């Protein structure tokens, strides 16, 4: 017994020493390359306008963008908060209505053949073309922007979820038939769990598109003052030729999209790890 305990102690010490090395190898493999590329990109961006004497209103340097961000931080932060609110509401509507519609379509071939083509037609119509009609129906401001954000993010959810509901394992489907499962038992216990990875993929796509929809909606139906989002701030900056602040708004939109995507991906990973076998295998 003493020999065994000594061996276990030596193994624990060896494992503790190897962990930092393993962490460093993981960091080196996945993060060093993107960090170096980002630093090189910023360096080139900073140097090129200086070398070619490009004025800031045409191509601002990163330092100019940073200065504009600090100077107009109150305007930028207020615009970001408004866009976040509009995007989250539009995304939630896309998720709830899209998933519910997919379950309804998958429950009956007649319903699917009757209604799904109209969803495709709705997706093929440019939102900018119908945006003025949406403003007339819902009024300028939050309501119209949320509707536009919903319309852009709706189709990826319904198309991916419907594909997942139709991609059920044939043997499992036959097993449910043998046990005489009802249509809704088959839906809730077989088809929906099988469709979860597809559903989460649709939500990942929709979450970024909802931000795009909110900004596009702000171009058409946005309101000014303290209630304007990033789309309105970009429009004002372009009119006033405040190019550094224009870049700052664009970067804020990009960072917002990345954060939104990472948050939904984290939720999807947690959800699948608790409900779907494929995610559990990946974690092992």
N, C-alpha and C positions, 0 to 999 in steps of 0.2 A: 504493500500500500504506500509506504513512503516513497518508493521508487516511482510509482505511478503519479503521485502528486507532484514530484519534482519534474517529471516529463511534461505534465500538463502545464506547470509553471513556465518551463522553458518555451513551450509552444505558444503560450499567451504572450510572452515577451517578444518572441519572434514575429508574431502577428502584429503586435502593436508597433514594432519597428518598420514593418512592411507597409502599414497603412499610409503613412505620409508619402512614401514613394509611389504607391498606387494612386493616391490622390493627385500627386504631381503629374504622373503619366496621363491621367484622365484630363487634367487641365491642359496639359501640353498638346494632347491629341485633338481636343475639341474646341479650345478657346484661344490658344495663342495665335493661330492663323487668322481668324477673324479680327482679333485685336490689332495685329500688325497691319492687316489690310486697311482697317479703319484709320489707323494713325497715318499711313501712307496717303490715303485719300484726302484726309484733312490737310496734310502738309502740302500736297499738290494744289489743293483748292486755295490755300493761303498764299502760295508762291506765284501761281499763274497770273492772277490780277495785278500783282506787283511788277512782274517781269514785263507784261504787255501793256501796262498802264491802263487797265480797264477800270472805268469809273464805277463807283459802288452802285449807282442806279441801274447799271447793266448787269454786273456780276459782283455782288458783295462778297467780301472775304468772310471766313468763319468768325473772325473777331468782330466784324461789322454786324453780323447776325446776332452774335452774343450781346453786343452793346444795345441793339434794337430790342432784344428780348428783355434786357434789364430795364431799359428806359420805359417801354410800354408794357411792362409786366401786368399791370392792373387790367389793361384791355385784353391782353392775351389770356390771362387766367380766367377772366369772366367769360370770354368766348369759348374756352375749352369746357368750362362747367356746363354751359348751355348745350354744346354739342354732345357732351356725354349723356345728359338727360334725354335728349332727343334720340340718340342712338340706342340707348338701353331700352327705351319704350318701344321703338321700332323693332329692335331685335326680339324682345319678348313677345310681341305680337306675331312676328314671323315664326318664332318657335312654336307657340301654342297653336296658332291657326294652321301652320304648315303641317305639324305632326298630326293634329286632329283630322285635317283634310286627307292626309295620306292614309290614315286608318280607315276613314270612311270610303275612300276610293278602293282600297285593297279588300274591303269586305264584300264587294260585289263587282263582277266584271262589267255588268251593265252600267253601273255608276261610273266606273273608271273610263269606259269607252265614251260615255256621254259628257263627262266634265273635264277630264284631263287634257283633251285638246285645247280647251279654252284657257287652261293654265299656261300652256305653251304659247298661245296667241298673246296672252297678257304679258309674258316675259319678252316676247319679240317686239312689242311696242316700245319705242324709246320713251323713257320716263319724262324727259324734257318736253316731249310733244304733248303729253297729257297733263303736265304740271300746271299750266294755266287753268285747265278745267278743275283740277283738284283745289286750286286756290279759290275758284268761284264757289265750289261746293262747301269747302271747309273753312274758308277765310284765311287771310294771311297770318303767319305766325306758327305757333307750336303744332296745332292740329294738322295743318297741311304738310309740314316738314316730317312729322311722325308717319303720316300716310305714305309719303314718298319713300322714306327709309324702309317702311314695311314692304312696299311693293318690290323694291330692289332685293331685299333679303329673303323674300318669301319663296321664290322658285327653287333655290338650292336645297332648302329644307324639304319641300314636298317631293322633289325629284329623287333625292338621295334616300329619304325615308321610304318612299314607295318602292324603290329598287331593293332596299333591304327586306321589306315585307314580302317581296316576291322571290327572294333568294333563300328560301328555306331548304334545309337538307331533306332530300327525298326520303331517306330511310326514317327520319324522325317524323315526317309527315305521314308516312304509312303507319308508323307506330300509333300515332294519335287516331288514325282511322280505325285501327284494330280495336282500340279501347273506346271507340264510339264517342269521341270528344265532340262537343258542340262547336259551332262556328266561332263563338266568342271565347270558348275555352282554348281553341286552337290559336286564336288571335293573341290573347293575353299571355298564354303560357308557352307558346312556341314562336309565333311569327314576330312579336314585338321584341322578345329577348334576342332573337337572331338578327333583328334589324338594328340593334343598338349601335354597332360600329358605324354603319351607314348613316344613321341618324346623327351621331356625333360629328361625322365628317361634314354633313350638311350644315350643322350649327357652326362649325369652325369657319366655313365659307361665308355663312350668313352674317356672322358677327362683324367681319371686316367690311362686307358690303353695306351693312346698316350704317356704318360711319360715312361711307361714300355717299349713300342716299341722303343722310342728314345734311352733309355739306352741299350736295347738289340742290336739295330742297331749300337751303338757306340762300342760295343764289336767286331762286325764283320767288320764294315766299317768306324770306327772312325779314325780320324787323330790326331796326337800329337801336341806338341808345345802349342801355345796359342789358338788353334782351337779345342782342345779336350774337350768333355763334361764329364758328371759324369761317364758314362760307361768307357771311356778311363782312367779317374782318378782312378776309382776303380781297373781297370786292372793293372795300374802301381803300385798302393799301395799294391796290392796282391803280385806282383812280388818282390817288395822291402821289403815285410813283415812289412809294416808300418800299423799295425793293428789299432792303434788309429785313424789314418787318414782314414782308410777303414771304420770304424764305423761312422766317421764324414760324409763321402760321402753318406753312407746309410741313415743316419738321414736327410741329406739335401734332398735326393730323396723323403723320406717319407713326410717331411714338404712341399716340392714342390707339391706332389700329394694332400695333404690335402688342401693347399691353392687353388690349381687349382679347386678341387671339390667344395669348398665353394664359389668360385667366380662364377662357372657355376650354382650352386644351387641358388645363389642370383639373377643372371640374369633370371633363370627359374621362380623363385617366382615372380619377377617383371613382366615378360612377361605373365605368367598365370593370375596374378591378374588383368591385363588389358584386357585379351582376353577370359579367360575361367571362366565359372560360378562356377566350383568347388572351384577354388582358392579364388574367391570373398566370397564364403560362409565360407571358413576357416578363412578368415580375420575377418569376423563379429563375 
